[in-house]
Amino acid sequence: MPLFGTDGVRGLANGILTADLALSLAQATAVVLGQGRSAEARRAEGRRAAVVIGRDPRISGEFLSAAVAAGLAASGIDVYDAGVIPTPGLAFLVADRDADFGVMVSASHNPAPDNGIKIFARGGVKLPDIVEQRIEQSMSGAKLLPTGGDVGRIRRFADAEDRYVLHLLQSLPHRLDGMHVVLDCAHGAAAGVSPETFRDAGARVTVIGAEPDGVNINDGVGSTHLDQLTAAVLRTGADVGIAHDGDADRCLAVDAQGRVIDGDQIMAILAASMHERGVLRNDTLVTTVMSNLGLHMAMRERGIHVVQTAVGDRYVVEAMNEGGHSLGGEQSGHVIMSDFATTGDGLLTGLHLVAEMARTGKTLAELASIMTVYPQVMVNVRDVDRSRVSDEGVQQAVREVEAELGDTGRVLLRASGTEQLVRVMVEAADEDSAERYAARLADVVRERLGL
């Protein structure tokens, strides 16, 4: 089974992900990424290759980041330790510090016992699959073992957070003066930096989920648990609530009436604003196949083209880079603004969303009304042959449902990448229709593909 998943290496800390594995992974990464042209240029100038590392506040991140730092320094690479910082902050610092690569220790929205290691290439971009495969293969090969003065140094990156905050503030098209924002920091990496940044941008801030103790990350708070944020917005009469996940690469929102505003709606608002201001490159938004039909219709009405990718923010980023586009993301709240970031950035997204409220004088509900959210029903059909999802009988059933839905709905069948499971997703103008069509297609999948 491959070590790398869809977003780095992730698993139970001290289960799958041990200090030994972190050390070995760091040494292999040094072999693959620490000997490029930039590193050679540094050595020609009498300097070593340089890496920025960071982590979220879960307790296992302390020993895992120490193991990563040890593996890198033992391989002759200088390490700049940014401490607890959001994943997008780490990605920014890799580029800002002109580092050869970066390593983030985080399991994002997973519970506290899990952890993960994400590696960013030069410039703060995620690694392509082929490079991850090379790193995994190098784990069983020779290590870089310099001696004496050639080993790397480990230094505290003292102004890491200040650099990231300044970058976020400089990106804003409008200050947040007069806006009351509730921030849910998921007891995660955003707990220190997000309240500071929103206040510096002019907002009045109420904070929840900002007391990380190493074991409470994502525990009943954050973008996967919005009840506390909704209650806080209603209790305080705030204009908006912003929720991050554990490593702050996501942003979901709650309007003043307590309604959840998901990633699709946030992208619709930002795309319309950027289009109006002439900064939406190619008049294009990049989304995954899971984005709501309502987003497509709202963009079509405004002359904005939508490019679709497979599920996963790395595929969104690839399509954005290939096409030179400036905005993309996922329904889950990973939003990429490529003028300012190389990956999803929950702080950046939240700041720009609230800035649009301040710029227009509109409530979040008014801004979100540009998009009608179509009911979306998902059925997981288990114990079926996922490799046969293109079966003609299944595809004929899909065509029949699509014909009946017309322009008022959409069908998507996806084979799981890890299980014998096919996901049936149907969007329709009403919930009953979506459920009925999804159940009908699920029955066909079971009948045709059952094991």
C-alpha positions as CSV (number, residue, x, y, z in Angstrom):
1,M,0.0,0.0,0.0
2,P,1.4,3.4,-0.9
3,L,2.7,5.5,2.0
4,F,1.4,8.8,0.5
5,G,-2.3,9.4,0.3
6,T,-4.3,12.2,-1.3
7,D,-2.7,14.8,1.0
8,G,0.7,13.6,2.2
9,V,1.3,10.9,4.8
10,R,-1.4,10.6,7.4
11,G,-2.4,8.1,10.1
12,L,-2.5,7.4,13.9
13,A,0.5,9.0,15.6
14,N,2.7,6.3,17.1
15,G,0.6,3.8,15.1
16,I,1.3,4.2,11.4
17,L,3.1,7.5,11.9
18,T,6.1,7.0,14.2
19,A,9.1,9.1,15.0
20,D,11.2,6.6,13.1
21,L,9.0,6.9,10.0
22,A,9.1,10.7,10.2
23,L,12.9,10.7,10.5
24,S,13.3,8.3,7.6
25,L,10.8,10.3,5.5
26,A,12.7,13.5,6.2
27,Q,16.0,11.9,5.2
28,A,14.5,10.5,1.9
29,T,13.0,13.9,1.2
30,A,16.4,15.5,1.6
31,V,17.8,13.1,-0.9
32,V,15.1,13.9,-3.5
33,L,14.5,17.6,-2.9
34,G,17.6,18.8,-1.2
35,Q,19.9,18.4,-4.2
36,G,18.2,20.5,-6.9
37,R,19.6,23.5,-8.7
38,S,18.7,25.9,-6.0
39,A,20.5,23.8,-3.4
40,E,23.5,23.5,-5.6
41,A,23.6,27.2,-6.1
42,R,23.5,27.7,-2.3
43,R,26.4,25.3,-1.8
44,A,28.4,27.1,-4.5
45,E,28.0,30.2,-2.3
46,G,29.0,28.3,0.8
47,R,25.5,27.9,2.1
48,R,23.4,24.8,2.8
49,A,20.0,23.9,1.4
50,A,17.2,25.4,3.5
51,V,13.8,24.0,4.7
52,V,10.9,25.6,6.6
53,I,8.9,23.3,8.9
54,G,5.7,23.9,10.8
55,R,3.0,22.1,12.7
56,D,-0.5,22.3,14.1
57,P,-0.8,22.2,18.0
58,R,-1.7,18.5,18.4
59,I,0.6,17.0,21.0
60,S,2.2,14.4,18.7
61,G,3.3,17.2,16.5
62,E,6.0,18.0,19.0
63,F,7.9,14.8,18.7
64,L,7.1,14.3,15.0
65,S,8.4,17.7,14.0
66,A,11.5,17.2,16.1
67,A,12.1,13.9,14.2
68,V,11.6,15.7,10.9
69,A,14.0,18.4,11.9
70,A,16.6,15.9,13.0
71,G,16.4,13.9,9.8
72,L,16.8,17.0,7.7
73,A,19.7,18.5,9.7
74,A,21.4,15.1,9.7
75,S,21.2,15.3,5.9
76,G,23.0,18.6,5.8
77,I,20.0,20.9,5.4
78,D,19.4,24.0,7.5
79,V,16.0,23.9,9.2
80,Y,13.9,27.0,10.0
81,D,11.3,25.9,12.5
82,A,8.1,28.1,12.3
83,G,6.4,26.3,15.2
84,V,2.6,26.2,15.3
85,I,1.3,27.9,12.1
86,P,-1.4,27.2,9.5
87,T,-0.6,25.0,6.6
88,P,-1.1,27.8,4.1
89,G,1.2,30.0,6.2
90,L,3.9,27.3,5.9
91,A,3.4,27.2,2.2
92,F,3.7,31.0,2.0
93,L,6.9,31.0,4.1
94,V,8.6,28.4,1.9
95,A,8.3,30.9,-1.0
96,D,8.9,34.0,1.1
97,R,12.0,32.5,2.7
98,D,13.2,31.2,-0.7
99,A,13.5,27.7,0.9
100,D,14.2,24.6,-1.1
101,F,11.1,22.9,0.3
102,G,8.8,22.8,3.3
103,V,7.3,20.2,5.7
104,M,4.1,20.6,7.6
105,V,3.2,18.2,10.4
106,S,-0.6,18.2,10.6
107,A,-3.6,15.9,10.1
108,S,-5.9,18.8,9.1
109,H,-9.5,18.1,10.2
110,N,-8.8,14.7,11.6
111,P,-9.1,14.0,15.4
112,A,-6.2,14.6,17.8
113,P,-4.8,11.1,17.9
114,D,-4.0,11.3,14.1
115,N,-1.2,13.3,12.5
116,G,0.3,13.7,9.1
117,I,3.3,15.0,7.1
118,K,2.7,17.2,4.1
119,I,5.7,18.2,1.9
120,F,5.8,21.4,-0.2
121,A,8.2,21.9,-3.1
122,R,10.1,25.0,-3.8
123,G,7.7,27.9,-4.1
124,G,5.3,26.4,-1.6
125,V,3.4,24.1,-4.0
126,K,2.3,20.5,-3.3
127,L,4.3,17.7,-4.7
128,P,3.1,15.8,-7.8
129,D,2.5,12.1,-7.4
130,I,5.7,11.1,-9.2
131,V,7.9,13.1,-6.7
132,E,6.1,11.5,-3.8
133,Q,6.8,8.1,-5.3
134,R,10.5,9.0,-5.6
135,I,10.6,10.0,-2.0
136,E,8.9,6.8,-0.9
137,Q,11.4,4.7,-2.9
138,S,14.3,6.7,-1.5
139,M,13.4,5.6,2.1
140,S,15.1,2.3,1.5
141,G,18.1,3.8,-0.2
142,A,21.3,5.5,0.8
143,K,21.0,8.6,3.1
144,L,22.9,11.9,3.0
145,L,25.3,11.7,6.0
146,P,27.6,14.7,6.1
147,T,29.9,15.2,9.1
148,G,31.5,18.1,10.9
149,G,30.5,21.5,9.8
150,D,28.5,20.2,6.9
151,V,25.6,19.0,9.0
152,G,22.5,21.3,9.0
153,R,21.5,23.8,11.7
154,I,18.1,24.0,13.4
155,R,16.9,27.6,14.0
156,R,13.7,29.1,15.3
157,F,11.9,31.0,12.5
158,A,11.2,33.9,14.8
159,D,9.2,36.2,12.6
160,A,7.3,33.5,10.7
161,E,3.9,34.5,12.0
162,D,4.5,38.2,11.4
163,R,5.5,37.7,7.8
164,Y,2.3,35.6,7.2
165,V,0.0,38.2,8.9
166,L,1.5,41.0,6.9
167,H,1.1,39.1,3.7
168,L,-2.6,38.4,4.5
169,L,-3.3,42.1,5.3
170,Q,-1.5,43.3,2.1
171,S,-3.8,41.1,0.0
172,L,-7.0,42.7,1.1
173,P,-8.9,45.0,-1.3
174,H,-10.9,46.6,1.5
175,R,-10.6,46.9,5.3
176,L,-13.0,45.2,7.6
177,D,-13.9,48.2,9.7
178,G,-17.4,48.0,11.2
179,M,-17.7,44.2,10.8
180,H,-18.3,42.0,13.8
181,V,-16.8,38.5,13.1
182,V,-17.0,35.4,15.2
183,L,-14.0,33.2,14.5
184,D,-13.9,29.4,15.3
185,C,-10.3,28.4,15.2
186,A,-10.9,24.6,15.9
187,H,-8.4,24.7,18.8
188,G,-6.0,24.4,15.9
189,A,-3.2,26.2,14.0
190,A,-5.3,29.3,13.5
191,A,-5.8,30.0,17.2
192,G,-3.1,32.5,17.5
193,V,-2.8,34.1,14.1
194,S,-6.4,34.4,12.9
195,P,-7.9,36.6,15.6
196,E,-4.8,38.9,15.4
197,T,-5.2,39.2,11.6
198,F,-8.9,39.9,11.6
199,R,-8.4,42.6,14.3
200,D,-5.5,44.2,12.4
201,A,-7.8,44.3,9.4
202,G,-10.3,46.4,11.4
203,A,-12.9,43.8,12.5
204,R,-14.5,43.5,15.9
205,V,-13.7,39.8,16.8
206,T,-15.3,37.3,19.0
207,V,-13.3,34.1,19.3
208,I,-14.2,30.5,20.1
209,G,-12.2,27.3,19.7
210,A,-8.9,29.1,20.4
211,E,-7.6,27.3,23.4
212,P,-5.5,24.4,22.0
213,D,-4.2,22.0,24.6
214,G,-2.7,19.4,22.3
215,V,-5.6,17.0,22.4
216,N,-8.7,19.1,21.8
217,I,-8.1,20.0,18.1
218,N,-11.3,19.7,16.0
219,D,-13.1,18.4,19.0
220,G,-16.7,19.6,18.5
221,V,-15.5,22.8,16.9
222,G,-14.2,24.0,13.6
223,S,-15.4,23.7,10.0
224,T,-16.6,20.1,10.5
225,H,-18.7,21.0,13.6
226,L,-20.5,24.3,13.1
227,D,-23.1,24.2,15.9
228,Q,-21.0,26.2,18.3
229,L,-20.2,28.8,15.7
230,T,-23.8,29.2,14.7
231,A,-24.8,29.6,18.4
232,A,-22.1,32.2,19.0
233,V,-23.1,34.2,15.9
234,L,-26.8,34.3,17.0
235,R,-25.9,35.0,20.7
236,T,-23.6,37.9,19.9
237,G,-25.5,39.4,17.0
238,A,-22.4,39.2,14.8
239,D,-22.4,39.9,11.1
240,V,-20.7,36.7,10.2
241,G,-19.0,33.6,11.5
242,I,-15.9,32.1,10.0
243,A,-14.8,28.5,10.7
244,H,-11.4,27.0,10.1
245,D,-10.3,23.4,10.4
246,G,-7.3,22.2,12.4
247,D,-4.6,23.4,10.0
248,A,-6.6,26.4,8.7
249,D,-6.6,25.5,5.0
250,R,-10.4,25.6,4.9
251,C,-13.0,28.2,5.5
252,L,-16.8,27.8,5.9
253,A,-19.0,30.6,7.1
254,V,-22.3,31.3,8.9
255,D,-24.5,34.3,8.1
256,A,-26.2,36.5,10.7
257,Q,-29.3,34.3,10.7
258,G,-27.2,31.2,11.5
259,R,-27.3,29.7,8.0
260,V,-24.2,27.8,6.8
261,I,-22.4,29.2,3.7
262,D,-20.4,26.5,2.1
263,G,-17.4,26.5,-0.1
264,D,-19.4,26.7,-3.3
265,Q,-21.3,29.8,-2.1
266,I,-18.1,31.4,-0.9
267,M,-16.5,30.8,-4.4
268,A,-19.6,32.2,-6.0
269,I,-19.3,35.4,-4.0
270,L,-15.6,35.8,-4.5
271,A,-15.8,35.0,-8.2
272,A,-18.6,37.6,-8.8
273,S,-16.6,40.2,-6.9
274,M,-13.3,39.5,-8.7
275,H,-15.2,39.5,-12.0
276,E,-16.7,42.9,-11.3
277,R,-13.4,44.3,-10.2
278,G,-11.6,42.9,-13.3
279,V,-9.2,40.6,-11.3
280,L,-10.7,37.2,-12.1
281,R,-8.2,36.0,-14.6
282,N,-9.7,34.5,-17.8
283,D,-13.1,35.1,-16.3
284,T,-12.8,31.5,-15.0
285,L,-13.5,29.6,-11.8
286,V,-12.0,26.1,-11.2
287,T,-14.1,23.7,-9.2
288,T,-14.4,19.9,-8.7
289,V,-17.1,17.7,-10.1
290,M,-18.7,17.8,-6.7
291,S,-19.6,21.5,-6.8
292,N,-23.3,22.2,-6.8
293,L,-25.2,22.8,-10.0
294,G,-26.4,26.1,-8.5
295,L,-22.8,27.4,-8.7
296,H,-22.5,26.5,-12.4
297,M,-25.8,28.3,-13.1
298,A,-24.8,31.4,-11.1
299,M,-21.5,31.7,-12.9
300,R,-23.1,31.2,-16.3
301,E,-25.5,34.1,-15.6
302,R,-22.5,36.3,-14.9
303,G,-20.4,35.3,-17.9
304,I,-18.0,33.3,-15.8
305,H,-16.6,30.1,-17.2
306,V,-16.3,27.0,-14.9
307,V,-13.6,24.4,-15.3
308,Q,-14.2,21.1,-13.5
309,T,-11.6,18.8,-12.1
310,A,-11.5,15.5,-10.1
311,V,-12.1,15.7,-6.4
312,G,-9.1,17.0,-4.5
313,D,-7.6,20.5,-4.1
314,R,-4.3,19.4,-5.7
315,Y,-6.3,18.8,-9.0
316,V,-7.9,22.2,-8.7
317,V,-4.4,23.8,-8.2
318,E,-3.0,21.9,-11.2
319,A,-5.9,23.1,-13.4
320,M,-5.4,26.7,-12.2
321,N,-1.7,26.6,-12.9
322,E,-2.2,25.1,-16.3
323,G,-4.8,27.6,-17.3
324,G,-3.4,30.6,-15.5
325,H,-6.6,31.0,-13.5
326,S,-6.9,33.0,-10.2
327,L,-9.7,31.4,-8.3
328,G,-10.7,27.8,-7.6
329,G,-11.7,25.4,-4.8
330,E,-13.9,22.8,-3.3
331,Q,-17.4,22.7,-1.7
332,S,-15.6,21.7,1.6
333,G,-14.1,25.1,1.9
334,H,-10.7,24.7,0.3
335,V,-10.5,27.9,-1.7
336,I,-7.4,28.8,-3.6
337,M,-6.7,32.5,-4.6
338,S,-3.6,32.0,-6.7
339,D,-2.7,35.7,-6.7
340,F,-1.9,35.3,-3.0
341,A,-1.5,31.6,-2.2
342,T,-0.4,28.3,-3.6
343,T,-2.9,26.2,-1.6
344,G,-6.2,26.5,0.1
345,D,-6.0,29.3,2.8
346,G,-8.8,29.5,5.3
347,L,-7.6,32.9,6.7
348,L,-7.2,34.4,3.3
349,T,-10.6,33.2,2.2
350,G,-12.4,34.4,5.3
351,L,-10.7,37.8,5.2
352,H,-11.7,38.4,1.5
353,L,-15.2,37.2,2.2
354,V,-15.7,39.7,5.0
355,A,-13.9,42.4,2.9
356,E,-16.6,41.9,0.2
357,M,-19.3,42.4,2.8
358,A,-17.6,45.6,4.0
359,R,-17.0,46.8,0.4
360,T,-20.5,46.3,-0.8
361,G,-22.4,47.1,2.5
362,K,-24.4,43.8,1.9
363,T,-25.0,41.1,4.4
364,L,-23.6,37.7,3.8
365,A,-27.1,36.4,3.1
366,E,-27.5,39.0,0.4
367,L,-24.2,38.1,-1.2
368,A,-24.9,34.4,-1.0
369,S,-28.3,34.8,-2.7
370,I,-26.6,35.0,-6.1
371,M,-26.5,31.2,-6.0
372,T,-29.4,28.8,-5.5
373,V,-28.2,25.7,-3.7
374,Y,-29.7,22.7,-5.4
375,P,-30.5,19.7,-3.1
376,Q,-27.7,17.2,-3.4
377,V,-28.2,13.6,-2.3
378,M,-25.3,11.1,-2.1
379,V,-25.8,7.3,-1.8
380,N,-22.8,5.0,-1.1
381,V,-23.4,1.7,-2.8
382,R,-21.2,-0.9,-1.1
383,D,-20.0,-4.4,-2.1
384,V,-20.0,-3.7,-5.8
385,D,-17.3,-3.9,-8.4
386,R,-16.1,-0.3,-8.6
387,S,-14.0,-1.1,-11.7
388,R,-17.1,-1.7,-13.8
389,V,-18.8,1.7,-13.1
390,S,-18.8,2.3,-16.9
391,D,-21.1,-0.7,-17.4
392,E,-23.5,0.0,-20.2
393,G,-26.5,-0.9,-18.2
394,V,-25.5,1.6,-15.5
395,Q,-24.6,4.3,-18.0
396,Q,-28.0,3.8,-19.7
397,A,-29.8,4.3,-16.4
398,V,-27.7,7.5,-15.8
399,R,-28.6,8.8,-19.3
400,E,-32.3,8.2,-18.6
401,V,-32.2,10.1,-15.3
402,E,-30.3,12.9,-16.9
403,A,-32.9,13.2,-19.6
404,E,-35.7,13.4,-17.1
405,L,-33.9,16.0,-15.0
406,G,-33.0,18.2,-18.0
407,D,-31.5,21.5,-17.0
408,T,-32.9,21.2,-13.5
409,G,-30.5,18.5,-12.2
410,R,-27.3,16.6,-12.5
411,V,-26.0,13.0,-11.9
412,L,-22.5,11.9,-10.9
413,L,-21.2,8.4,-10.4
414,R,-17.8,8.0,-8.8
415,A,-15.9,4.8,-7.9
416,S,-14.1,4.9,-4.6
417,G,-10.4,4.9,-4.8
418,T,-9.9,2.6,-1.8
419,E,-13.1,0.5,-1.3
420,Q,-15.4,-1.7,-3.4
421,L,-17.9,1.2,-3.4
422,V,-19.6,3.4,-5.9
423,R,-20.9,6.8,-5.0
424,V,-24.1,8.0,-6.6
425,M,-24.8,11.7,-6.4
426,V,-27.9,13.4,-7.7
427,E,-28.9,17.0,-7.7
428,A,-32.4,18.1,-8.5
429,A,-34.7,21.1,-8.0
430,D,-36.2,19.5,-4.8
431,E,-35.1,17.1,-2.2
432,D,-37.7,14.4,-2.9
433,S,-36.7,14.2,-6.6
434,A,-33.0,14.0,-5.7
435,E,-33.6,11.2,-3.2
436,R,-35.9,9.3,-5.6
437,Y,-33.5,9.4,-8.5
438,A,-30.5,8.6,-6.3
439,A,-32.3,5.5,-4.9
440,R,-33.3,4.4,-8.4
441,L,-29.7,4.6,-9.7
442,A,-28.3,3.0,-6.6
443,D,-30.6,0.0,-7.2
444,V,-29.3,-0.3,-10.8
445,V,-25.6,-0.2,-9.5
446,R,-26.3,-2.9,-7.0
447,E,-28.0,-5.1,-9.6
448,R,-25.4,-4.6,-12.3
449,L,-22.2,-4.4,-10.3
450,G,-22.9,-6.5,-7.2
451,L,-20.1,-8.8,-6.0
